[in-house]
Amino acid sequence: MTKNATAGPAATGEASRAERGEGYAVNAPYYDLILPRDRWDSLAGALRTLLPEARSVAEVGAGTGHFTEAMLGFLPADAEIFAIEPTRVMRAALVTRLARIAGARRRVTVLAEDALTAEPPVPVDAVVLLNLVMHFAPDERPRLWRRWAERLRPGGVLVVEAQYPQKAEPVPPATVPGRSLGRRRYETVTRADVVGEDAVRWVNAYRTWEGDRLVGEEVAAFDCHVVSDQRLAGELAAAGLTAVPDAPAGVRAWRR
Ligand SMILES: C[S@@+](CC[C@H](N)C(=O)[O-])C[C@H]1O[C@@H](n2cnc3c(N)ncnc32)[C@H](O)[C@@H]1O
């Protein structure tokens, strides 16, 4: 076992940015208060449709565990989830959430590793990568897809959310309302700037309001890769998977 007091196991990319106080280190304290509820509910519904019988699931980039908890609600009672999350601050939220769910203690294993190194101990019926793909560069994605295609059982399904934007173009600022906690209300002002041929920088300002008084604002930037549906389809076909033609709205899915 490697002990590294600074970065934890295999801290790369966003995990190491967070260790420096950037990216998810800024985002994490707001995450569950600002996620767009309707969209997240519809993604959870899509998972329910696509993997009702899955007995083993790899959830890659599980974040604070919103979808881990949702899956525990509809997967078969003996189904096992491997929740892969390399970023320490996100994993703290994930483990805290799971520790208070009785069924999770037996059924969810948290792997503190990267998508390109994590190794669930059994082949899986489903690989779930939600709100993650944008963190992988074009030259990393073939390895990502091959790795997870190989860990799927025949007939197993791999699910990602529909990517946005579909091409590198500026996204004007928009305010996404979040939730209230006690006297305070949270929201995100989000925009994307083009920073490369297939890359945008999302700039998110997390705002805290008390009544009509702005009491806090923290900004996190994420450089993200843009992957069109067409490109995604080509990459997953190259990894040996077959598209699910009738995937629910908002997600794209492939089977081995
Ligand atoms: C936007 S969050 C999504 C979390 C969760 N899937 C959800 O939809 O709520 C992206 C997550 O992916 C994780 N992540 C970033 N790079 C990763 C990598 N290379 N391997 C695995 N997870 C990664 C981040 O730490 C973060 O928790």
The ligand as a Tripos MOL2 file, in Angstrom:
@<TRIPOS>MOLECULE
LIG
   27    29     1     0     0
SMALL
NO_CHARGES

@<TRIPOS>ATOM
      1 C1        -19.0500   16.6330  -12.4780 C.3       1 LIG1
      2 S1        -18.5670   15.4430  -11.3110 S.3       1 LIG1
      3 C2        -19.8090   14.1970  -11.5970 C.3       1 LIG1
      4 C3        -20.0730   13.3580  -10.3910 C.3       1 LIG1
      5 C4        -21.2450   12.3750  -10.5640 C.3       1 LIG1
      6 N1        -20.9870   11.4160  -11.6020 N.3       1 LIG1
      7 C5        -22.4780   13.1440  -10.8780 C.2       1 LIG1
      8 O1        -22.8900   13.1500  -12.0530 O.co2     1 LIG1
      9 O2        -23.0380   13.7870   -9.9710 O.co2     1 LIG1
     10 C6        -17.1500   14.6620  -12.0630 C.3       1 LIG1
     11 C7        -16.4700   13.6900  -11.1230 C.3       1 LIG1
     12 O3        -15.4990   12.9560  -11.8530 O.3       1 LIG1
     13 C8        -14.3490   12.8330  -11.0800 C.3       1 LIG1
     14 N2        -13.1890   12.6560  -11.9570 N.ar      1 LIG1
     15 C9        -12.4640   13.6150  -12.5810 C.ar      1 LIG1
     16 N3        -11.4610   13.0540  -13.2750 N.ar      1 LIG1
     17 C10       -11.5690   11.7100  -13.0820 C.ar      1 LIG1
     18 C11       -10.8180   10.5960  -13.5330 C.ar      1 LIG1
     19 N4         -9.7520   10.7540  -14.3100 N.pl3     1 LIG1
     20 N5        -11.2010    9.3610  -13.1400 N.ar      1 LIG1
     21 C12       -12.2940    9.1890  -12.3480 C.ar      1 LIG1
     22 N6        -13.0430   10.2170  -11.8800 N.ar      1 LIG1
     23 C13       -12.6780   11.4550  -12.2530 C.ar      1 LIG1
     24 C14       -14.2890   14.1290  -10.2970 C.3       1 LIG1
     25 O4        -13.4780   13.9990   -9.1510 O.3       1 LIG1
     26 C15       -15.7340   14.3830   -9.9840 C.3       1 LIG1
     27 O5        -16.1250   13.8150   -8.7760 O.3       1 LIG1
@<TRIPOS>BOND
     1     1     2 1
     2     2     3 1
     3     2    10 1
     4     3     4 1
     5     4     5 1
     6     5     6 1
     7     5     7 1
     8     7     8 2
     9     7     9 1
    10    10    11 1
    11    11    12 1
    12    11    26 1
    13    12    13 1
    14    13    14 1
    15    13    24 1
    16    14    15 ar
    17    14    23 ar
    18    15    16 ar
    19    16    17 ar
    20    17    18 ar
    21    17    23 ar
    22    18    19 1
    23    18    20 ar
    24    20    21 ar
    25    21    22 ar
    26    22    23 ar
    27    24    25 1
    28    24    26 1
    29    26    27 1
@<TRIPOS>SUBSTRUCTURE
     1 LIG1         1 GROUP 0 **** ****
